[in-house]
Amino acid sequence: IYSIINKMKRKQLDFDELYDVRAVRILVQDVQDCYAALGIVQALWVPIASEFDDYIAHPKSNNYRSLHTAVIGPRGLAVEIQIRTQEMHHHSELGVAAHWRYKEGGKSDAKLDEKIVWLRQILEWKEDIAEQSDMQEQFRNELFHDQVYVLTPQGKVIALPSGATPVDFAYTLHSNLGHRTRGAKVDGSIVPLTYPLQNGQRVEILTVKQGGPSLDWANPALGYLQSPSARAKVRAWFKNLHLDEHVAQGRLQLDRELHRLGITSVNQEKLAQRLRYNKLEDLLAALGRNEVTLRRIALAIQAECPTRPLDIIKSAVVRPADKPLDEPHIMITGLGRQTTRLAKCCNPAPPQAIIGYLTRDRGITIHRQDCAFLLHQTENRSDRLLDAGWSE
């Protein structure tokens, strides 16, 4: 009675809010039976969701392991249920020494047992004091309230996000298992793939030998997957489905662009890195999927081969006459007399290859063809680039 009153004061609870006044302890043979017993208890009586703790999957700091739950039992009274194995029970009573004795078959020492029980009580008092911290209590609730624990057919405990489905379960075990999933059994019964799993259920995945996922699984609104990482695996599978085809198409487009620019030799691996792809195959696949434009490819090629003419300017109007401008040593193709100035960012000078950039209010600025600033500025404005060269 004294401990009950202290707990009511410490946690500021009414007597009706204490769920461990009436308690039942269930001892079973193994971990698998623990979860099976939990399922039976929660099927017979209404569980109090806030009072569930899985100390088997997440043992306490002193390695205490057990399943704790509370239910609305007979006559509408709350009853705490503790479910554990014999070994867990010995450990909970006598700590590490009990674990050693249980494994090794050591003889009992009454005085030693008494001291161990006393020490365990001290540790529990310490933990009770720590529980007075609202911050620690909030953190602990946030850590465990949004997970569900289910079993594989072999009895292995798998932690999943709350609301997880059999498809989430399959992808947690292995990506290939998830891809080949076609159905599921929960506690021996066929369930939909969108079925939300509950604590303690045994899940079996039904698969095909070959095949892939459904694109619907990647749609959060359809409820097949709760885990973002599992949805990412589905999207990656479809992205790689036609990888060879995309790479071949990208290689064809790159070869055509190199031919159009008159480039016979370029380090394509460096070209891919310049465009921020880890390897050439990634660039080719992106090009085949139309995720990168030929304009970007052409600009990157020009940066890799700065001595070549900048032939990417299809949009510039070409006229038959070449006339000198205000700067007599610079020739612009097809635009007649214009005001020009040398760019300060790259300071072009003969015999460097140059190009003109048509500004809005300063006429034509002359840059080196390998000017990094110009390449960046004109990535989406190649219509402002003009052929230019030094006059003899």
Stockholm file with secondary structure:
# STOCKHOLM 1.0

chainA/1-392         IYSIINKMKRKQLDFDELYDVRAVRILVQDVQDCYAALGIVQALWVPIASEFDDYIAHPKSNNYRSLHTAVIGPRGLAVEIQIRTQEMHHHSELGVAAHWRYKEGGKSDAKLDEKIVWLRQILEWKEDIAEQSDMQEQFRNELFHDQVYVLTPQGKVIALPSGATPVDFAYTLHSNLGHRTRGAKVDGSIVPLTYPLQNGQRVEILTVKQGGPSLDWANPALGYLQSPSARAKVRAWFKNLHLDEHVAQGRLQLDRELHRLGITSVNQEKLAQRLRYNKLEDLLAALGRNEVTLRRIALAIQAECPTRPLDIIKSAVVRPADKPLDEPHIMITGLGRQTTRLAKCCNPAPPQAIIGYLTRDRGITIHRQDCAFLLHQTENRSDRLLDAGWSE
#=GR chainA/1-392 SS CHHHHHHHHHHTCCGGGCSSSSEEEEEESSHHHHHHHHHHHHHHSEECGGGCEETTTSCCTTCCCCEEEEEECGGGCEEEEEEEEHHHHHHHHHTHHHHHHHHHTCCCCHHHHHHHHHHHHHHHHHHHHHTTCHHHHHHHHHHHTTEEEEECTTCCEEEEETTCCHHHHHHHHCHHHHHTEEEEEETTEEECTTCCCCTTCBEEEEECSSCCCCGGGGCGGGTSCCCHHHHHHHHHHHHHHTHHHHHHHHHHHHHHHHHHHTCCCCCHHHHHHHTTCSSHHHHHHHHHTTCSCHHHHHHHHHHHSTTSCCTTCCSSCCCSCEEECSSTTEEEESSCSCCEEECTTTCCCTTSCEEEEECSSSCEEEEETTCHHHHHHTTTCGGGEEEEEECC
#=GC SS_cons         CHHHHHHHHHHTCCGGGCSSSSEEEEEESSHHHHHHHHHHHHHHSEECGGGCEETTTSCCTTCCCCEEEEEECGGGCEEEEEEEEHHHHHHHHHTHHHHHHHHHTCCCCHHHHHHHHHHHHHHHHHHHHHTTCHHHHHHHHHHHTTEEEEECTTCCEEEEETTCCHHHHHHHHCHHHHHTEEEEEETTEEECTTCCCCTTCBEEEEECSSCCCCGGGGCGGGTSCCCHHHHHHHHHHHHHHTHHHHHHHHHHHHHHHHHHHTCCCCCHHHHHHHTTCSSHHHHHHHHHTTCSCHHHHHHHHHHHSTTSCCTTCCSSCCCSCEEECSSTTEEEESSCSCCEEECTTTCCCTTSCEEEEECSSSCEEEEETTCHHHHHHTTTCGGGEEEEEECC
//
